[in-house]
Amino acid sequence: MLRRTLSVRPLKPRLPGIARRALSQKVCSWNEWDPLVEVIIGLAEGSAVPPNHPAEEAKIFNLPNTLEGVGPRDPDKIRAAAEELDGFADILRSHGVTVRRPRAEPNVPFQTPYFSSETMNGWTCPRDVLTVVGPEVIEAASPWRSRAFEVMAYRDILMEYYRADPTMIWSAAPPPAGRRALPRRVRGHRRAAR
């Protein structure tokens, strides 16, 4: 009879170089199925219905009621969304996940050399404006004018990661100019005015 014994000494896993580096990194995500360690969850406070513009029309042309009530969202809707986001954060924390939240920015009208927006979109969906690939955080370039400065609510968190992790790469996609003539209408709608 063959007898097996268990070793009591800790195993020293032989990890490939990339895996060893990943254990010490603050920012690292190569897939969607490894255990979640840390996540950023947005805020409902300050959320607004964005004003109509060509990129918005491409998304909601078949949802005409979406254009009603441009400006700050109904306080009851914000309260309900905040409860859901807070509840989700609590569930993740109960599983040992570190949850980060952005700072609430004032939702104010703004203007660039090419366009203006009477309101921002809000800070509910960090996954729309930030993505992680390996050690790199990429700021997305949203075609929605109302989301041009949305990533600013996450800058403190990103700067903290950047300072804590010398391997982090922080890059930003070039933002669209947002000129009215650039987007085109979809599904048979007329082209934007030039």
N, C-alpha and C positions, 0 to 999 in steps of 0.2 A: 504494500500500500504506500502510495506517495503522500507525503505530508507537506502541507504548505503552511508557512508562517507569515504573519503580517509584520511588516516593518513599522517600528514606531517612530523612526526618524522622518522628518518632513521631506517630502519629495522636492527635488529641485527641477522644476520643469525646464525643458530646453525649448525656449521660445525663439522663433525667428526674430531677427533684429527689429523688424517693424512692430511686432507684438510687444517686445520689451520696451521700446520707446513709447508705445501707446499707454502702457501702465503708468507712466510718469507724466503724461500729457494732460493738460486741463481741457483741451479741445481735441477730440478725436472721434470720428464716426465713419466707419467703412461700410456698415450695413445697417439694417433695420431690425435685426433679431437678437443682437447681443443685449445683455441686461442694461437697462436704462440707468444711468448714474446721475445725470443732471439734465434739467430741461428748463426752457424759458416758456412761461405761460403768459399770455397777454392780459390786458386790462379792458374792461367794458367801459369804464369811466371815460368820458370825453368822446365816445363813439358818435358818429354822425352819418346821415344819409348824404353821400357826396353829390355835388352838382352834376348835371348832365354835361358830357363832353364826348367826343368821338370814341375814345377807348372804352368808356362806360357803356355807350350805346351798343358796341359790339358784344358786350356781355349780357345786357338786359333788354335787348330790343323786343324780345317776346314776353317780357314781364312789365307791362306798362305801369302797374301800380307801384313799382319800385321807385319811379321818379317823383312820386308824391312825397311831400314833407321834407324837401331838401333842408338840411341843417341838423341841429342836435336831435338825436333820437329821443323818443318818448322816455321819460324817467322810469316808468314801470318796466319798459323793455330793457333799459340799461340795468336796472336792479335785478331783473330775472337773469340776464346774461352774466352779471357779476356773481350771482349766487352759483351758477353753473361752473364758471371758471374757478371760483374759490373752492367749490366742492371737488372739482377735478384735481386741483392742487393738493387738497387734503388727502385724497385717495392716494395720489402718488407719494406724498410724504409718508403715509402710513406703510408704504412698501419700501421705505428707505431711500427714496429718490430725492435729491436736492432740487428744490423748485425755486427758480428765480423769477422775479416780476419786474417789468420795466418801470421807469418813473413816469408818472402821469404828466404829460406835456399840455400846455394850454392849446385848445383847439381854436385857432384864430385864422382869419383870412390871411392869405399871403400872395405875393406877386413875384414872378421871375421876369427876366427880359422878354420871355416868349409867351407867358400865360399867367393868369391869376386864378385863384380858387377861393370861393367864399367860405369854405370850410375844409378841414382835413378829414380823412376817413376815420381815424381812431387807431388804437393800439391793441386790437383784440387778436390778431393773427400774425405772430412773429414768423411762422413758417412761410408766409407770403413774401416777406422782405429779407429773410435771412435763411441761408442753407449751409450745412456743414458737409464737407467732403474731406475725409481724412483729417488733417490738422488745419484745414482752411475754412474760414468763415467767409462766405460770399454775400455781399449786400446785393440784392436783386434790384433791377431797374424797372420799376413799375410804370406801365404806360398810363396809369390813372393819374391825372394831375393832382387829385386830392391826396395821393399817397407819396408825393415827391419827397417829403421830409419825414415820413413815418419812422424810418430807421433811427432818427435822432433820439427817440424814447429808449432805445436799446444801447446807446453809445456808452453809458457808464459801465454796463455789464461787459460789453465787448472790450473796453479799455482795461477793465479788471482782468479779464482772461488774457489779454495781450501782455500785460505786465507780469502775470503769474506763469505764463507758458512761453519760453523762448522759442519753441518750435511752431507756435501758432502763426499762420499766414492769414492776414486780413486784407481782403480785396473787395473791390466794388465794380460792378458792371457799369459801363458808361450810361448815364441817364439819358432818356430820350429828350429831345428839345421840347416836345409837347406843342409844337405848332399845329394850328388847326388844319393846315393843308396836308400834313403827313399821313394821318390814318385814313383808311378807306372804309366805306360802309360794307357790311357783310350781307350775304344771302339776298342779293338782288336790290338792296337799298342803294340809294344814290350815293355818289362819292361826296366826301366832305368838300365844302367850299374852299376855293384856293385863294 
